[in-house]
Every structure is written in structure tokens, then in C-alpha cells.
């Protein structure tokens, strides 16, 4: 693929997608609503996560928000408008939400490519979960995070409890869920919710450069790393050792590994082909 940017039709102007230099930049585009999820944005986001995750021309996914927010989560005003509708049976609602969760943050966690969230502003509720489901988070100095659910009498969705617990531990996760406190970027970084904080004006360039660097990396090795890291969450040390042995021997047989060794000897940057 050439380095020329390629615009992808998402089916709605509420979500933008562009592929450039092997980076798929997916932009939530409802700035007037702080990029809160909607009946058009959410399905499009699900499609783009899967499409870009499967696209061999994409080496990394970069998810961000238009304007001064990442994603404010669910549309609370829209929730108020749900009351007059015919009541859906409880089991049907649960089944529907399970599918929607698995095909959004579930699919995002399952992507075997590096995923980066660039936060220009608030990431709250389900928007926070989407950010946490990415491998790396880069935040603008003015960005904030908040679980938000307690403020509207809800318990959390899209994997927020699991994702928070993995990142900050159960005690901090409970604090953040119970209080729904707005956490500024500096504290987000200190808690491990974001990987780095940059000046607001530098966010997009920094995040794209970071994503581009990963997109040029060894795709098969990255996929193996993600498999190892996911496996490590639920396995003991010796089982993790066995998993790493199998993954490394498989990676050692790839052309990417051989190219990296040649590049090291020849003192040049490797050119990975994903094979």
C-alpha cells in the first residue's frame, strides 16, 4: 500500500476512518455531544474495529475523538427518551447488551495489532472503557477520565470493571467506580490509566507518530506478544513460561525475525513484511 491516505466509508458521518502509513485512525465525530455513543456511531465503530483489525494493510489502530472530548459514554439524554417505548423482556435486554459489548470492547481487546487511544478530553463511562480496552493510551494535558456510572445509578458496562481492575488493582477500581470522580491527566498517568501525557496541541501528532512506529513493527511478533500478555492475566508463572516458549519458537521461524537479525548486523532499520 502507498503512503497516500485512504478514506474509509463508515456508513455515517458520526464516525470517520482514514488509513495512512499503515495506521487506521478512527475518529468519533459527534463533538457537539462530546462524542457520546449513538445508534449510528456505535454500530459503525464496531464495523471499523473489525474491518481495520482484519485489514492486512493496517498495522495499528488509533482511536480518538473530534473536538475536545474522547467519548462521554452513553447518551444520557437519549436514555431519558427510552421510557415511553414498549418494555423489552429482561433476558432479551441482557442478551442484546452482551452482544453489543462483545462486538465493541470485546472485539477491540481481541485485535491482534497494537491499538492506541488518543484522548483530547473527557473519556467517561463506556468511553472510558473503550479507551482502557486499547493497548496504549496517550492523553492531552486537559483530558480527564471518569467512570461516571454512580452519578446516574448504573453499575458499569463494556468491561469497565475488568479493565479497571487489571490496570489499577481492585482497591483503586472500587474507589473510581464508587465515587465517579473526575481524574485529571496527571493523576491518570500516576494511576496507570494512561501511558503518557502530552501538551494538548501535540496530542494528535504525537499519537499518530507513536502509532506509525508500531505499525511499522513486526506484526506477527506483536500478535504473539498480545497472546502472551493476555494469557498471563489468568495463568500461573510456569504455564506462562510454556506459552512464551511456544510463541517465541514460532516467531523465530518468521521472515520478520530473519530480517531483523540481518538489519541488526547491517546496522540499518528493519523492513518488516508481516510474514
C-alpha positions as CSV (number, residue, x, y, z in Angstrom):
1,X,0.0,0.0,0.0
2,X,1.2,3.5,-0.7
3,X,1.6,6.1,2.0
4,X,-1.3,8.1,0.5
5,X,-4.2,8.5,2.9
6,X,-7.2,6.4,2.2
7,X,-10.6,7.4,3.5
8,X,-12.9,4.5,4.6
9,X,-16.7,4.8,4.3
10,X,-18.0,4.1,7.8
11,X,-21.7,4.5,6.8
12,X,-22.1,7.6,8.9
13,X,-20.5,11.0,9.4
14,X,-20.6,10.3,13.1
15,X,-17.5,8.1,12.7
16,X,-14.5,8.9,10.5
17,X,-11.8,6.5,9.4
18,X,-8.7,7.1,7.5
19,X,-5.8,4.7,6.7
20,X,-2.4,6.4,6.3
21,X,1.1,4.9,6.6
22,X,-0.4,1.6,7.9
23,X,-2.3,3.4,10.7
24,X,-6.1,3.3,10.8
25,X,-7.2,6.5,12.5
26,X,-10.8,6.0,13.8
27,X,-12.4,9.3,14.9
28,X,-15.6,9.5,17.0
29,X,-17.3,12.5,15.3
30,X,-20.1,13.9,17.5
31,X,-18.2,16.8,19.0
32,X,-21.5,18.6,19.8
33,X,-22.4,15.7,22.1
34,X,-18.8,15.1,23.4
35,X,-18.7,12.1,21.1
36,X,-21.2,10.1,23.1
37,X,-22.3,6.8,21.7
38,X,-25.4,6.8,19.5
39,X,-27.4,4.3,17.4
40,X,-25.4,5.3,14.4
41,X,-21.9,5.8,15.9
42,X,-21.7,2.6,17.9
43,X,-22.6,0.1,15.1
44,X,-20.1,2.0,12.8
45,X,-17.4,1.8,15.4
46,X,-18.0,-2.0,15.8
47,X,-17.7,-2.4,12.0
48,X,-14.5,-0.4,11.8
49,X,-12.8,-2.2,14.7
50,X,-13.4,-5.5,12.9
51,X,-12.6,-4.2,9.4
52,X,-9.4,-2.5,10.4
53,X,-8.4,-5.3,12.7
54,X,-8.7,-7.7,9.7
55,X,-7.1,-5.4,7.1
56,X,-3.6,-6.6,6.2
57,X,-2.8,-3.0,5.1
58,X,-3.3,-1.8,8.7
59,X,-0.5,-2.3,11.2
60,X,-2.1,-0.3,14.1
61,X,-5.4,1.2,15.2
62,X,-5.6,4.7,16.6
63,X,-8.9,5.7,18.1
64,X,-9.6,9.3,19.0
65,X,-12.4,11.9,19.3
66,X,-13.2,15.0,17.4
67,X,-13.2,18.3,19.2
68,X,-12.3,18.5,22.9
69,X,-13.6,15.1,24.1
70,X,-12.7,11.4,23.5
71,X,-16.1,9.9,24.3
72,X,-18.5,10.8,27.0
73,X,-20.0,7.3,27.1
74,X,-23.7,6.7,26.6
75,X,-26.1,9.4,25.5
76,X,-27.8,10.2,28.9
77,X,-30.3,12.5,27.3
78,X,-31.2,9.6,25.0
79,X,-31.7,7.3,28.0
80,X,-34.4,9.6,29.2
81,X,-36.2,9.2,25.9
82,X,-36.3,5.4,26.2
83,X,-39.1,5.3,28.8
84,X,-42.2,5.5,26.5
85,X,-41.0,2.6,24.4
86,X,-42.6,-0.9,24.8
87,X,-40.9,-2.8,27.6
88,X,-38.3,-5.3,26.3
89,X,-38.1,-8.6,28.3
90,X,-35.2,-8.6,30.8
91,X,-33.5,-11.6,29.3
92,X,-33.7,-10.1,25.8
93,X,-32.1,-6.9,27.0
94,X,-29.3,-8.8,28.7
95,X,-28.6,-10.8,25.6
96,X,-28.6,-7.7,23.4
97,X,-26.2,-5.9,25.7
98,X,-23.9,-8.9,25.8
99,X,-23.7,-9.0,22.1
100,X,-23.1,-5.2,21.8
101,X,-20.3,-5.4,24.4
102,X,-18.6,-8.4,22.9
103,X,-18.6,-6.7,19.4
104,X,-17.2,-3.4,20.7
105,X,-14.7,-3.5,23.6
106,X,-14.6,-7.3,23.3
107,X,-13.6,-7.0,19.6
108,X,-11.2,-4.2,20.4
109,X,-9.3,-6.3,23.1
110,X,-9.3,-9.2,20.6
111,X,-7.5,-7.2,17.8
112,X,-4.0,-8.7,17.4
113,X,-2.5,-5.4,16.4
114,X,-1.4,-2.5,18.6
115,X,-4.3,-0.3,19.5
116,X,-3.8,3.2,20.8
117,X,-6.4,5.6,22.2
118,X,-5.6,9.4,21.9
119,X,-7.6,11.4,24.5
120,X,-8.1,15.1,23.6
121,X,-10.5,15.4,26.5
122,X,-13.1,13.5,28.6
123,X,-13.3,9.7,28.5
124,X,-16.2,8.8,30.7
125,X,-18.4,5.7,31.2
126,X,-18.4,3.5,28.2
127,X,-16.0,6.0,26.6
128,X,-13.5,5.3,29.4
129,X,-14.0,1.5,28.8
130,X,-13.2,1.9,25.1
131,X,-10.0,3.8,26.0
132,X,-9.0,1.2,28.6
133,X,-9.6,-1.6,26.0
134,X,-6.8,-0.2,23.9
135,X,-3.2,-1.3,24.5
136,X,-1.9,2.2,24.9
137,X,-3.5,5.5,26.0
138,X,-2.0,8.9,25.2
139,X,-3.7,11.8,26.9
140,X,-3.7,15.6,26.3
141,X,-3.0,17.6,29.5
142,X,-6.6,18.8,29.6
143,X,-8.0,15.2,29.3
144,X,-10.0,13.7,32.2
145,X,-11.3,10.3,32.9
146,X,-14.4,9.3,35.0
147,X,-16.3,6.1,35.4
148,X,-19.5,8.2,35.8
149,X,-21.9,5.3,36.4
150,X,-22.6,6.0,40.0
151,X,-23.8,9.5,39.0
152,X,-26.7,8.0,37.0
153,X,-27.4,5.0,39.2
154,X,-25.8,2.4,36.9
155,X,-23.3,-0.4,37.6
156,X,-20.9,-0.3,34.6
157,X,-20.7,-1.9,31.2
158,X,-18.3,-2.6,28.3
159,X,-15.8,-4.3,30.6
160,X,-15.1,-1.3,32.8
161,X,-14.8,-3.4,36.0
162,X,-12.4,-5.9,34.5
163,X,-10.3,-3.4,32.6
164,X,-10.0,-1.1,35.6
165,X,-9.1,-3.9,38.0
166,X,-6.4,-5.1,35.6
167,X,-4.9,-1.7,35.3
168,X,-5.1,-0.2,38.8
169,X,-6.0,-3.1,41.1
170,X,-9.2,-3.9,42.9
171,X,-9.0,-1.2,45.6
172,X,-8.5,1.7,43.2
173,X,-11.0,0.3,40.8
174,X,-13.6,0.3,43.6
175,X,-12.8,3.8,44.5
176,X,-13.1,5.0,40.9
177,X,-16.4,3.2,40.4
178,X,-18.0,4.2,43.7
179,X,-17.0,7.9,43.6
180,X,-17.2,8.5,39.8
181,X,-14.5,11.1,40.5
182,X,-13.2,13.1,37.5
183,X,-9.5,12.2,37.3
184,X,-7.2,14.7,35.6
185,X,-4.5,13.6,33.2
186,X,-1.6,13.8,35.7
187,X,-3.4,11.5,38.2
188,X,-4.5,9.2,35.3
189,X,-0.8,8.8,34.4
190,X,0.2,8.3,38.1
191,X,-2.5,5.6,38.5
192,X,-1.5,3.9,35.3
193,X,-4.8,4.7,33.4
194,X,-2.8,6.4,30.7
195,X,0.7,5.7,29.4
196,X,1.8,9.3,28.8
197,X,0.5,12.8,28.8
198,X,1.4,15.4,26.2
199,X,0.5,19.1,25.6
200,X,-2.9,19.5,24.1
201,X,-1.6,20.9,20.8
202,X,0.8,18.0,20.4
203,X,-1.6,15.1,21.0
204,X,-2.7,14.2,17.5
205,X,0.8,14.4,16.0
206,X,2.4,12.5,19.0
207,X,-0.3,9.8,18.9
208,X,0.0,9.3,15.2
209,X,3.8,9.2,15.2
210,X,3.6,6.6,18.1
211,X,1.0,4.5,16.2
212,X,3.1,4.7,13.0
213,X,6.1,3.4,14.7
214,X,4.2,0.4,16.0
215,X,2.5,-0.1,12.6
216,X,6.0,-0.4,11.0
217,X,6.9,-3.1,13.6
218,X,6.9,-6.9,13.4
219,X,3.2,-7.7,13.1
220,X,3.5,-11.4,13.9
221,X,5.6,-10.8,16.9
222,X,3.2,-8.2,18.2
223,X,0.3,-10.6,17.8
224,X,2.3,-13.2,19.7
225,X,3.2,-10.7,22.5
226,X,-0.5,-9.8,22.9
227,X,-1.3,-13.6,23.1
228,X,1.3,-14.0,25.8
229,X,0.2,-10.9,27.8
230,X,-3.5,-11.9,27.6
231,X,-2.6,-15.4,28.7
232,X,-0.5,-14.2,31.6
233,X,-3.5,-12.5,33.2
234,X,-5.2,-15.8,34.0
235,X,-2.3,-18.3,34.2
236,X,0.4,-19.2,36.6
237,X,4.1,-18.5,36.0
238,X,5.1,-21.9,34.8
239,X,2.2,-22.1,32.4
240,X,3.2,-18.6,31.1
241,X,6.7,-19.9,30.6
242,X,5.4,-22.7,28.5
243,X,3.2,-20.3,26.4
244,X,6.2,-18.0,25.8
245,X,8.4,-20.9,24.7
246,X,5.9,-21.9,22.0
247,X,5.3,-18.4,20.9
248,X,9.0,-17.5,20.7
249,X,10.0,-20.6,18.7
250,X,7.1,-19.8,16.2
251,X,8.3,-16.2,15.9
252,X,11.9,-17.3,15.4
253,X,10.8,-19.1,12.2
254,X,9.3,-16.0,10.6
255,X,10.9,-13.9,7.8
256,X,10.4,-10.9,10.1
257,X,12.8,-12.3,12.6
258,X,15.4,-13.2,9.9
259,X,15.1,-9.6,8.5
260,X,15.5,-8.1,12.0
261,X,18.7,-10.1,12.5
262,X,20.1,-9.1,9.1
263,X,19.2,-5.4,9.8
264,X,20.9,-5.6,13.2
265,X,24.1,-6.9,11.6
266,X,24.0,-4.4,8.8
267,X,23.2,-1.6,11.2
268,X,20.0,-0.5,9.5
269,X,16.3,-0.2,10.3
270,X,14.5,-3.5,9.6
271,X,11.7,-3.6,7.0
272,X,9.1,-6.0,8.3
273,X,6.7,-7.8,5.8
274,X,4.4,-9.5,8.3
275,X,5.5,-13.0,7.3
